[in-house]
């Protein structure tokens, strides 16, 4: 609970990473973190067509959505 509070205590919430061997814990924690992207057991991997949601003051829109690539 304290780790989630620390992760969410930001104005931006651009991205976060969760490392665990417990799949239930990975799901629960990744759902609780308020960030545009939350990676589990890796970091900064995503396809170019994946949408990116603006959380908090990190911006608005879907910067990496395939419609933005055209």
C-alpha positions in Angstrom: 0.0 0.0 0.0 2.8 2.4 0.8 4.5 1.7 -2.5 1.3 2.5 -4.4 0.9 5.8 -2.5 4.5 6.7 -3.3 4.0 5.8 -7.0 0.8 7.9 -7.2 2.3 10.9 -5.4 3.2 12.8 -8.5 1.8 15.5 -10.7 2.5 13.5 -13.9 2.2 9.8 -13.8 3.8 9.1 -17.2 4.9 5.5 -16.6 5.6 3.0 -13.9 7.1 -0.5 -13.6 6.1 -3.4 -11.3 8.4 -6.3 -10.7 7.0 -9.4 -9.0 6.7 -13.2 -9.4 3.1 -13.1 -8.1 0.7 -12.7 -11.0 -2.2 -11.7 -8.7 -0.1 -9.1 -7.0 1.1 -7.8 -10.4 -2.5 -7.3 -11.6 -3.6 -5.6 -8.4 -0.7 -3.3 -8.2 -0.7 -2.3 -11.9 -4.4 -1.5 -11.7 -3.9 0.7 -8.6 -1.1 2.8 -10.1 -2.3 5.9 -11.9 0.0 6.2 -14.8 -0.2 6.4 -18.6 1.6 3.1 -18.9 2.4 0.4 -16.3 4.9 -2.2 -17.3 5.1 -5.6 -15.5 8.5 -7.3 -15.3 9.9 -5.1 -18.0 10.1 -1.4 -18.8 9.5 0.8 -21.8 8.3 -1.9 -24.2 5.2 -1.1 -26.3 4.1 -1.2 -29.9 3.9 2.1 -31.9 0.2 1.6 -32.4 -0.7 1.3 -28.7 -2.6 4.3 -27.4 -1.2 6.4 -24.6 -3.5 8.0 -22.1 -2.7 11.3 -20.5 -2.9 10.9 -16.8 -2.8 13.8 -14.3 -0.8 16.7 -15.7 1.2 14.6 -18.1 -0.8 15.8 -21.1 -4.0 15.0 -22.9 -4.9 12.8 -25.8 -3.5 9.6 -27.2 0.0 10.6 -28.4 1.1 7.2 -29.7 -2.2 6.0 -31.2 -2.0 4.8 -34.9 -4.2 7.7 -36.0 -1.5 10.1 -34.8 1.1 8.3 -36.9 -0.7 9.1 -40.2 
